Amino acid sequence: MSGFLDATAVKQVADGRYEVELDGGYAIGTALNGGYLMAVLDKAVVAESPHEHPLSTAATFLRPATAGRAEVLVETVKVGRTAATARASLVQGGERLVEALIVTGTLGESGEHEWRGEPPVPALPPIESCPESMKQGPVRVRGFADRVDMRFDPSTMRWLDGEPSGRLEARSWFRMADGTEPDPYVLAVAVDALPPVATNIGSTGWAPTVEMTWHLRELPAPGPLALYGSGRLVSGGWFDEEVEVWDSAGRLVAQSRQLARLARKG
């Protein structure tokens, strides 16, 4: 099992062109997790940028990615004093799988805030009260679940026992299983790590993300991250999902919003 740093490593082979070996350990079923793919794209764009951090990533997922060799193509759109913008494409087997528009900048140490707000309600129970439901429940999810250490709020995981809550919600503590401490690339994975919130209205199976945008708000402190997922609307076979990520210092460090398809029946 390769560590997270190796699994997201990019190698420049030409101007604006990077090679990567996509790690099958980040797959859910046969498709690689979208957050993992965004982390790879973010690394390639930061390597091209004069700025240090991926502040905003808007990714469209065209086709599932699988383990193996792939390329990231980076086109710089604009470079400014405080921010730069680039387009990034993940290409595998001659096909474009993910297209992203990424804004980079450089965040400093956290300073005073005009407004921070409180973590979402209800709060996560203590870690010791949250089981590894995806590993210990009746459904054993291998691959991605072995790369992360997630401790789920039991009240949002009753769908595993056939008793969904009826609310678009999911909550969990999160860490990388290999001990990698949180950084912007770990946050890219964290915002797409929860089970789809639609599972709590009885939708089970693969719910493919079509578009996801995530924002890096602050550099995270070491320690576990708290993930809060929610949704607003299920309609016409589509649902939305928002995730907030709070670090061990009690700060909101990442936000995301995605549009996804409901799992198909039959």
C-alpha positions in Angstrom: 0.0 0.0 0.0 1.5 3.3 -1.0 1.2 6.3 1.2 -0.9 9.3 0.3 2.1 11.5 -0.7 3.2 8.8 -3.2 -0.3 8.2 -4.4 -0.8 11.9 -5.3 2.8 12.5 -6.6 3.0 14.2 -10.0 6.1 14.2 -12.3 6.6 17.0 -14.8 7.6 15.6 -18.2 7.1 18.8 -20.3 5.7 22.3 -19.9 2.2 22.0 -18.6 2.3 18.2 -18.7 2.6 15.8 -15.7 2.6 12.1 -15.3 0.9 10.3 -12.4 0.4 6.7 -11.3 -3.2 6.6 -10.1 -3.5 4.4 -7.0 -6.3 1.8 -7.2 -6.5 1.8 -3.4 -8.6 5.0 -3.7 -11.3 3.3 -5.7 -14.9 2.8 -4.6 -15.9 -0.2 -6.6 -13.9 0.2 -9.8 -14.0 4.0 -10.0 -11.4 6.2 -8.2 -12.7 8.6 -5.6 -13.3 12.1 -7.0 -11.6 13.9 -4.1 -8.4 11.8 -4.7 -8.5 12.9 -8.4 -8.9 16.5 -7.4 -5.9 16.3 -5.1 -3.8 15.1 -8.0 -5.1 17.9 -10.3 -4.5 20.4 -7.5 -0.9 19.3 -7.1 -0.1 19.6 -10.7 -1.6 23.1 -10.9 0.3 24.3 -7.8 3.5 23.0 -9.4 2.9 25.4 -12.3 1.8 28.3 -10.2 3.8 31.0 -8.3 1.3 30.5 -5.5 1.4 27.8 -2.9 -2.2 26.6 -2.3 -5.3 25.5 -4.3 -7.9 28.0 -3.1 -10.8 27.0 -5.4 -11.3 23.8 -7.5 -14.3 23.4 -9.8 -14.1 20.0 -11.3 -16.4 18.3 -13.9 -16.2 14.5 -13.9 -16.7 13.2 -17.5 -15.7 9.5 -17.1 -14.6 7.2 -14.2 -10.9 7.0 -13.7 -9.2 3.7 -12.9 -5.8 2.7 -11.5 -2.7 3.1 -13.6 -0.8 5.7 -15.6 -2.4 9.0 -16.4 -1.5 12.5 -17.4 -2.5 15.9 -16.1 -2.4 18.7 -18.7 -2.2 22.3 -17.2 -3.0 25.4 -19.1 -2.3 28.7 -17.3 -5.1 31.2 -17.9 -4.0 34.1 -15.8 -1.3 34.9 -13.2 -1.8 37.7 -10.8 -0.1 39.0 -7.7 -2.5 37.3 -5.2 -4.1 34.6 -7.4 -3.6 32.6 -10.5 -6.1 30.6 -12.6 -5.4 27.4 -14.6 -7.3 24.7 -16.5 -6.4 21.2 -15.7 -7.3 18.0 -17.5 -6.9 14.4 -16.3 -6.2 12.2 -19.3 -6.1 8.4 -19.3 -5.9 6.1 -22.3 -6.3 9.1 -24.6 -9.6 10.2 -23.0 -10.2 13.2 -20.8 -11.7 12.1 -17.5 -11.8 15.2 -15.4 -11.7 18.9 -16.4 -11.1 21.5 -13.7 -10.7 25.2 -13.3 -8.4 25.9 -10.4 -7.5 29.1 -8.6 -4.3 29.2 -6.6 -3.1 31.6 -4.0 -1.0 31.7 -0.9 -2.6 31.5 2.6 -0.8 32.8 5.6 -1.3 32.1 9.2 -4.8 32.4 10.5 -5.5 35.9 11.7 -8.5 37.7 13.1 -11.9 37.0 11.5 -14.7 39.4 11.0 -17.1 36.4 11.3 -16.5 32.7 11.8 -19.7 31.2 12.9 -20.4 28.0 14.8 -19.9 24.4 13.5 -23.1 22.9 12.1 -25.7 21.4 14.4 -26.0 18.7 15.6 -22.3 18.4 16.6 -20.4 15.2 16.0 -20.3 12.8 19.0 -16.9 12.1 20.5 -14.6 10.0 18.3 -14.8 7.1 20.7 -18.6 7.0 20.3 -18.4 6.8 16.5 -17.8 3.4 14.9 -16.1 2.6 11.6 -19.4 1.8 10.1 -18.3 1.3 6.5 -15.9 -1.4 7.7 -17.9 -3.1 10.4 -21.5 -2.9 9.0 -23.1 -5.5 6.7 -21.6 -3.8 3.6 -17.8 -4.1 3.5 -16.4 -1.3 1.3 -12.8 -2.1 0.4 -10.3 0.1 -1.4 -11.0 3.7 -0.4 -12.2 2.7 3.1 -8.8 1.2 3.7 -7.0 4.4 2.9 -8.9 6.6 5.3 -9.8 6.4 9.0 -13.4 7.5 9.3 -15.6 7.4 12.5 -19.2 8.0 11.6 -22.0 9.6 13.6 -24.2 6.5 14.2 -27.4 8.6 13.8 -26.5 9.2 10.1 -25.5 5.6 9.3 -28.8 3.7 10.1 -29.2 3.2 6.4 -26.7 0.3 6.7 -29.4 -1.5 8.7 -32.2 -0.6 6.4 -33.4 2.4 8.5 -32.4 5.6 6.7 -33.1 8.8 8.7 -35.1 10.4 5.9 -32.8 13.5 6.0 -30.0 14.4 3.5 -27.2 14.1 6.0 -23.8 12.5 6.8 -21.3 13.2 9.5 -17.9 11.7 10.3 -14.5 12.2 11.8 -11.8 11.8 9.2 -8.1 11.1 9.0 -5.8 9.5 6.4 -5.1 5.9 7.4 -1.3 6.2 6.8 -1.1 9.0 9.4 -0.6 11.9 6.8 -1.6 15.1 8.7 -4.1 17.4 7.1 -3.0 19.7 4.3 -4.8 21.2 1.3 -4.5 17.9 -0.6 -5.9 15.8 2.2 -8.8 18.3 2.4 -9.5 17.7 -1.3 -10.1 14.0 -0.3 -12.0 14.9 2.8 -14.7 16.9 1.0 -15.6 13.9 -1.1 -15.2 11.1 1.5 -18.6 10.9 3.1 -21.2 8.4 1.8 -23.7 10.2 -0.4 -26.2 12.1 1.7 -28.9 10.5 -0.5 -28.3 7.2 1.2 -30.4 8.5 4.1 -33.5 8.8 1.9 -33.1 5.1 0.8 -30.9 5.6 -2.3 -28.2 2.9 -2.4 -25.5 2.2 -4.9 -23.1 4.3 -6.9 -24.1 8.0 -7.0 -21.7 9.5 -9.5 -20.6 13.1 -8.9 -21.0 15.2 -12.1 -19.6 18.5 -10.8 -17.9 19.5 -7.6 -16.5 22.8 -6.4 -14.4 23.0 -3.2 -12.8 25.9 -1.5 -9.7 25.9 0.8 -10.5 28.5 3.5 -7.6 28.0 6.0 -4.6 25.8 6.4 -5.7 22.9 8.7 -4.2 22.2 12.1 -2.8 18.6 12.8 -5.3 16.1 14.1 -8.7 14.7 13.1 -11.1 16.6 10.8 -14.8 16.8 11.4 -17.0 16.4 8.3 -20.6 17.7 8.1 -22.5 16.7 4.9 -26.0 18.0 4.0 -28.3 18.4 1.0 -31.2 20.5 0.0 -33.0 18.9 -2.9 -33.6 15.6 -4.6 -35.4 16.0 -8.0 -35.4 14.3 -11.4 -32.7 11.8 -10.5 -30.3 14.5 -9.2 -29.3 15.6 -5.7 -27.0 18.2 -4.3 -24.5 17.8 -1.4 -22.6 20.3 0.7 -19.7 19.5 3.0 -18.0 21.6 5.6 -14.6 20.5 7.1 -13.6 21.7 10.5 -10.1 21.1 11.9 -8.9 20.1 15.4 -8.6 23.8 16.3 -12.3 24.3 15.7 -11.8 26.3 12.4 -13.7 25.9 9.2 -10.9 24.9 6.8 -12.8 23.7 3.6 -16.2 23.8 2.0 -17.6 22.0 -1.0 -20.8 21.7 -3.1 -21.5 19.0 -5.6 -24.2 17.9 -8.0 -24.6 14.1 -8.3 -26.9 11.5 -9.9 -29.0 9.3 -7.8 -28.1 5.6 -7.8 -29.9 3.8 -10.7 -32.3 1.1 -9.7 -32.3 -2.2 -11.5 
